[in-house]
Structures are given as structure tokens and as C-alpha cells.
């Protein structure tokens, strides 16, 4: 079967840097830090006081005409981001064959804030008095489901739940769905809203989160000072479109998706395999899928969580795949700005990667100060860089040993 070409023709996001794509990308270009004190609940009795929250966002205004009251926060973020992606694409919904349009949107923990509140309420009032909207507002697939309902997309609609790799799996799976002829248009990405007492407490007890109170020293990927990630929240949605379908309507194009790799470490619940061997295979698969040589890649948006094991392991994996060329690559972690958005991270980072190719600008790893001998690549420290790149990778590595990588190509028109 002939492989069809797949283009990114629309993008939307609500995240710690901004409430839409233009403001988000401008903030990323400027190296804005989205980390700050937690305001969504009283965290004074907990060790972690920082997170990368979506700030001053009104779901009622963003979702005018849609019943946001029956959506948990992650669903609100997902639907709002999808609305922007569709509007940004300029696609005419009335002219689409909706049976060939689908949705793949990830979430790691879904509506966990609703679960926490309902557990407390029902423990007092009785569990048979649970809110009838509890289940449909919490299950992780409902972001994808309500996006499909909003736009009448009747093709495949699903939700990869692969922890921190989910957003990238969503983009990669949507790419394959179009490339292999099953559909023409896909909305894909991820959404997460896990800044809650239980989520923060759970990651804290695993010693996965940074526990300091200085936002400028909290999320510091690849830096020797790193001591854990910072929880982020938000959503990112991309509209992928088959090449001929996009060209027929004169669509603008951000970038082309050309390769996808997905592997499993099959090693440990939370720790990556030594030297991130599974992550290396995912990157190699994405390159092979596209028929692209390692030397053709100029930029990697790294998983880069600001944890000891991830950052050194991902660096080793990049060296495994790229050999001496690893030292010619630019590698940055935008989690230094957004925090770790879990199931939405890969989608947000695919958006940043597409914009890096489109604008010829590589976002920085901000707050980088102290070199680590185990992390010795070019991490675009502190200042973004005007650089034209033909191919760029976006990496995601998740608990459970999930690894995913998408390869994007600059659109030449």
C-alpha cells in the first residue's frame, strides 16, 4: 500500500505559558517560566508548593455555547484546544466527510480532581449519592469523546493512556491512521489537569517531584542541580491532514509528520531501562520509518524531565542513535518552561517542534547553570536560537516503560 503524506495544518493549546498558540509560542521564544506557587488548593501541609498551572483561564468564556459545567478541567482544556486547532486550520467542517475524520487525544489520569472531591463527599453522604456526572467527567477517554461530539467526527476516536508518552502516541497513531488510508483528518494530542493534593502527594512520595520553593531552580532539565520534575497542566491539540486533502483547499502548513517510533522497555514500573535503551529504539524506529539518516536531524525536543535518571539516560540514548552527530544536534527541553504536563506533554512538545521548524527558531532550555558530565550535549542553554532545521524529533518516555517519538520535517511549500 502506498504511504500517504501527512501534514500539520492546525494547532491549539491552553498551557502554563498561554491560552492559545500565538501567545504560547511567543512566551516560549522569550524563555518565559510557567512555574509558580500552587494556587488551586492549599498546599501548605505538603512538601511541594510549586507547579506550572494554567493561569487566569475562564472555561465559561473559552467554551461559550458548550456546557463546561459537565466537563472536568482536563476535558475543558482539551475541547478548548481542539476548537483553536480547528479554527486555526481554516478547514470547512461542512464540506468534510465526517466518517473519515477522527480523534486521538491522550490523558494520563483523566479527571482525578473530581475523583478526589467525590470520594470525600460520598464518604460523608453515601456512595449511592455520587454525582451522576462523576463517571463521564472523570474517565480519561472523555476528552477525545467530547471533541468528537463537538465536531461530529465519526472516524476512529480513542485515548492512549501511556503515562508521559501518551500525547506523542496520540500524534503518532493519528499520523499512521491517515498515512495508511483510514482517514483524511485527525485531531490528536493530549490533556491533563493533575495539580491536585493526591496527584502531587503521590509523585512526592515517589521522590519524583522537586520540593524547593524557587521557580527559577525547580524545572532544570540536564542541569547538575536537577532534583525532580515540576507538575504542569494543560492541553495541546494538532489537526493532521492528508496531503492531497490539504492541498485541495489551499491549507497553510506548519510541518510534515514523516516518522513515528513506539517501543517498551519491559524493564521496570517507573525507572527507564539502562541508558534508555527503549527510547533509543523508538528514535531509531522513527528515523527508519521516514527513511531519514541520523545526520539529517538538526533538533530534538527532548523528554527532559529534570530528573536524574531520565536526563542522563535520554542523553545516552541520543548518543546511541546519533553517534558523533549527537554533538552537532541542538537538544532542548521545553519542560523547563511548561513543567511536565504528563499525558499532554508529548502533544505540547510536538507543537513546539512544529513551530521550531516553521519559524526557524529553537526554544531554549531555560535556567541552565551547572553542567553534568553525564549530560554533555548542546541543550540550547537559556537563550533560544535562530536556526533553520530540516528534520526534528520530539521524544516522550513514560512510566511503565512506554517510549514514543515523532519525526517532523520542515514544510517548504
C-alpha positions in Angstrom: 0.0 0.0 0.0 1.3 3.4 -0.9 2.0 5.6 2.2 0.2 8.9 2.1 1.8 12.1 3.3 0.5 13.8 6.4 0.6 17.5 7.2 0.0 19.6 10.4 -2.4 22.2 9.3 -3.9 23.5 12.6 -2.8 23.6 16.3 -4.3 24.8 19.5 -3.3 24.9 23.1 -4.0 26.0 26.7 -1.0 25.6 28.9 1.1 27.3 31.6 2.6 29.8 29.0 -0.6 30.9 27.3 -4.2 30.4 26.4 -3.6 30.0 22.7 -0.9 29.1 20.2 0.4 32.6 19.3 0.8 33.7 22.9 2.3 30.4 23.9 4.9 30.4 21.1 5.9 34.0 21.9 6.4 33.1 25.5 8.5 30.1 24.5 10.6 32.2 22.2 11.2 34.6 25.1 12.1 31.8 27.6 9.2 32.6 30.0 9.0 30.3 33.0 5.5 29.0 33.7 6.3 27.6 37.1 4.9 29.3 40.3 3.3 28.7 43.6 0.3 26.4 43.6 -3.0 28.4 43.8 -5.6 25.7 43.1 -5.6 24.3 46.6 -4.0 24.9 50.0 -0.7 23.0 49.7 0.8 24.4 53.0 0.8 21.0 54.7 2.6 19.3 51.8 6.2 19.3 50.7 5.6 20.5 47.2 4.5 24.1 46.7 5.3 24.8 43.1 3.6 23.7 39.8 3.1 25.0 36.3 -0.6 26.0 36.4 -2.7 27.3 33.6 -3.3 30.9 34.8 -6.4 33.1 34.8 -8.2 30.9 32.3 -12.1 31.1 32.2 -13.6 27.9 30.8 -17.0 29.6 30.5 -15.6 32.2 28.2 -13.4 29.7 26.2 -16.2 27.2 25.8 -19.1 29.6 25.1 -22.1 27.6 23.9 -20.8 24.3 25.3 -21.8 23.0 28.8 -18.5 23.4 30.5 -20.2 22.6 33.9 -20.3 18.9 32.9 -16.7 18.8 31.9 -13.8 18.2 34.3 -10.8 20.5 33.9 -8.8 18.2 31.6 -11.8 17.9 29.3 -12.3 21.7 29.2 -8.7 22.2 28.3 -8.9 19.5 25.6 -12.0 20.9 24.0 -10.8 24.5 24.0 -7.5 23.4 22.4 -9.4 21.4 19.8 -11.6 24.4 19.0 -8.5 26.5 18.4 -6.8 23.8 16.2 -9.9 23.6 14.0 -10.3 27.3 13.7 -6.5 27.7 13.1 -6.6 25.2 10.3 -9.3 27.1 8.4 -11.0 23.8 7.5 -14.6 23.9 6.3 -16.4 21.4 8.6 -19.5 21.4 6.3 -17.5 20.0 3.4 -15.9 17.2 5.3 -16.7 13.5 5.1 -17.0 13.2 8.9 -16.7 9.4 8.7 -13.1 9.9 7.6 -12.3 12.3 10.4 -11.2 11.1 13.8 -9.9 12.0 17.2 -7.0 10.6 19.3 -6.4 12.5 22.5 -4.5 11.2 25.5 -4.8 11.8 29.2 -2.7 10.1 31.9 -5.0 10.4 34.9 -8.2 12.0 33.5 -10.5 13.8 35.9 -8.6 13.0 39.1 -9.7 16.2 40.8 -13.3 15.1 40.5 -12.5 11.7 42.0 -10.8 13.3 45.0 -13.7 15.6 45.7 -16.4 12.9 45.1 -14.6 10.4 47.4 -14.7 13.0 50.3 -18.3 14.0 49.6 -19.6 10.4 49.2 -17.7 9.2 52.3 -19.9 11.7 54.2 -23.2 11.4 52.3 -23.2 7.8 51.0 -21.7 6.4 47.8 -25.0 5.8 46.1 -25.4 9.6 46.1 -22.4 10.1 43.8 -22.9 12.8 41.2 -24.4 11.2 38.1 -21.8 13.1 36.0 -18.9 11.7 38.1 -18.0 8.8 35.7 -18.4 10.7 32.4 -16.4 13.6 33.7 -13.5 11.6 35.0 -12.8 8.8 32.5 -9.7 9.5 30.5 -11.2 8.9 27.1 -13.9 11.6 27.5 -11.6 14.4 26.3 -11.4 12.6 22.9 -15.1 11.7 23.1 -16.4 15.2 23.6 -14.1 16.6 20.9 -15.6 14.1 18.5 -19.1 15.1 19.6 -18.2 18.8 19.2 -17.1 18.5 15.6 -19.1 15.4 14.5 -16.0 13.4 13.8 -17.2 9.8 13.2 -14.0 8.0 12.4 -11.7 6.4 14.9 -11.9 8.0 18.4 -9.6 6.8 21.1 -7.4 7.7 24.0 -3.9 6.3 24.5 -3.2 6.1 28.2 0.6 5.6 28.2 1.6 8.0 31.0 4.0 10.6 29.9 4.3 9.1 26.4 0.5 9.4 25.7 0.5 12.7 23.8 3.2 11.5 21.4 1.5 8.2 20.9 -1.7 10.1 20.0 0.1 12.2 17.4 2.0 9.1 16.0 -1.1 6.9 15.9 -3.1 9.7 14.1 -0.2 10.0 11.6 -0.4 6.3 10.8 -4.2 6.3 10.6 -4.0 8.9 7.9 -0.9 7.7 6.2 -2.3 4.2 5.9 -5.5 5.4 4.3 -8.1 5.0 7.1 -8.9 8.7 7.4 -8.2 12.1 6.0 -8.3 14.4 9.0 -7.4 13.7 12.7 -7.5 15.8 15.8 -4.8 14.5 18.1 -2.9 15.4 21.2 -3.3 15.3 25.0 -4.8 17.0 28.0 -4.0 16.8 31.7 -5.1 18.6 34.9 -3.3 16.8 37.7 -2.3 19.6 40.0 -4.3 18.1 42.9 -3.4 17.1 46.5 -3.4 13.4 45.8 -1.5 13.6 42.5 1.1 15.9 44.0 1.3 13.7 47.1 1.6 10.6 45.1 4.5 11.8 43.0 6.1 13.4 46.1 6.2 10.1 48.0 7.9 8.6 44.9 10.5 11.3 45.2 9.8 12.3 41.6 8.9 16.0 42.3 11.2 19.0 43.1 10.4 20.2 46.6 12.1 23.6 46.6 10.3 26.9 46.5 12.3 28.8 43.9 10.6 28.7 40.5 13.9 29.5 38.8 15.6 26.4 40.2 12.7 24.0 40.0 12.5 22.6 36.5 16.1 22.5 35.3 16.5 19.7 32.8 20.0 18.3 32.1 21.4 20.6 34.8 23.5 19.0 37.6 21.2 20.7 40.1 18.1 18.8 38.9 16.2 17.1 41.7 12.8 16.1 40.2 10.1 17.4 37.8 7.5 20.1 38.3 3.9 19.2 37.7 2.3 21.0 34.8 -1.2 21.1 33.3 -2.9 22.0 30.0 -3.7 20.6 26.6 -2.3 20.6 23.1 -4.2 19.5 20.0 -2.9 19.2 16.4 -5.0 18.9 13.3 -3.3 16.4 11.0 -4.5 16.2 7.3 -3.7 14.1 4.3 -1.5 15.9 1.8 -3.9 16.0 -1.2 -6.8 16.9 1.1 -4.9 19.8 2.4 -3.6 21.0 -0.9 -7.1 20.9 -2.5 -8.3 23.5 -0.1 -5.1 25.6 -0.1 -4.3 24.9 3.6 -1.4 26.6 5.4 1.0 24.0 6.7 3.2 24.1 9.8 5.2 21.0 9.2 5.0 17.4 7.8 4.9 14.3 10.0 7.2 11.8 8.4 8.1 9.2 11.1 6.9 7.5 14.3 8.5 5.1 16.7 6.9 3.4 19.7 8.6 0.8 22.0 8.5 -0.6 25.5 11.4 -1.1 27.9 9.7 -4.1 29.6 12.0 -3.4 32.4 10.5 -1.5 35.5 7.4 0.2 36.6 8.9 3.7 36.8 12.7 3.5 36.1 13.9 3.7 32.5 15.9 0.8 31.1 19.7 1.4 31.4 20.8 4.1 29.1 17.2 4.4 27.9 17.7 1.6 25.5 13.9 1.6 24.7 14.0 5.3 24.0 16.9 4.8 21.6 14.9 2.2 19.7 12.0 4.5 19.4 14.1 7.2 17.9 15.7 4.8 15.6 12.3 3.5 14.5 11.1 7.0 13.7 14.1 7.6 11.6 13.8 4.3 9.8 10.0 4.9 9.3 10.8 8.0 7.4 13.9 6.8 5.6 15.9 9.6 7.2 19.6 9.3 8.2 20.6 10.4 11.7 22.8 13.2 10.2 19.8 14.8 8.6 18.2 15.6 12.0 19.1 19.1 13.4 16.9 19.4 16.6 15.4 17.2 19.3 12.7 18.4 21.6 13.7 16.1 24.5 11.6 14.4 27.1 13.9 16.2 29.5 12.0 16.0 32.8 14.6 17.4 35.2 15.0 14.0 37.0 18.4 12.3 37.4 17.6 9.1 35.6 15.6 10.5 32.7 18.0 13.2 31.6 21.2 11.2 31.8 19.5 8.2 30.2 18.0 10.2 27.4 21.3 11.8 26.7 22.9 8.3 26.4 20.1 7.2 24.1 20.6 10.2 21.8 24.3 9.3 21.6 23.4 5.6 20.8 21.2 6.6 17.9 23.2 9.6 16.5 26.8 8.7 17.3 29.2 11.6 16.7 26.4 13.6 15.2 24.8 13.8 18.7 27.3 16.6 19.4 26.1 18.5 16.3 22.4 18.4 17.3 20.5 21.0 19.3 18.6 19.3 22.1 16.3 21.3 24.4 13.6 20.6 27.0 10.6 23.0 26.9 9.6 21.4 30.2 12.0 23.9 31.7 9.2 26.4 30.9 6.0 24.4 31.0 6.7 21.8 33.7 5.7 18.2 33.0 2.2 18.1 31.6 2.1 14.2 31.8 -0.3 12.9 29.1 -0.4 16.3 27.4 3.4 16.7 27.4 4.1 15.0 24.1 1.4 16.9 22.3 2.6 20.2 23.6 6.2 19.3 22.6 5.1 18.3 19.1 3.6 21.7 18.8 6.8 23.4 19.9 8.7 21.2 17.5 6.5 22.1 14.6 6.8 25.8 15.4 10.6 25.4 15.6 10.7 24.1 12.1 8.1 26.6 10.8 9.8 29.7 12.3 13.4 28.5 12.2 13.7 29.1 15.9 14.8 26.5 18.5 13.4 27.1 22.0 15.8 27.2 24.9 16.3 25.0 28.0 15.9 27.9 30.5 17.6 28.2 33.9 20.5 26.0 32.8 23.6 26.7 35.0 25.6 23.7 36.1 27.0 21.1 33.6 26.6 17.5 34.4 29.3 15.2 32.9 26.5 12.6 32.1 24.6 15.3 30.1 27.1 16.8 27.7 25.2 17.7 24.6 24.1 21.1 23.3 20.9 21.8 25.3 20.3 25.3 23.8 21.0 26.8 27.2 19.0 29.8 28.4 18.6 31.6 25.1 16.6 30.4 22.1 18.3 30.2 18.7 17.5 31.3 15.2 18.4 28.1 13.2 16.9 26.6 10.1 16.4 22.8 10.6 15.1 20.3 8.1 14.2 17.5 10.4 13.3 17.5 14.1 12.4 14.8 16.6 10.1 15.0 19.6 10.7 12.4 22.4 8.5 11.1 25.2 9.3 8.4 27.8 6.7 7.3 30.3 6.2 5.2 33.4 5.6 1.6 32.5 8.5 1.7 30.0 6.5 3.5 27.3 8.6 5.3 24.7 7.3 7.3 21.7 9.0 9.5 19.2 7.7 11.5 16.2 9.8 12.9 13.4 8.7 16.1 11.7 10.0 17.7 8.5 10.2 21.4 7.7 7.5 22.4 5.2 8.9 24.0 2.1 5.6 24.6 0.3 
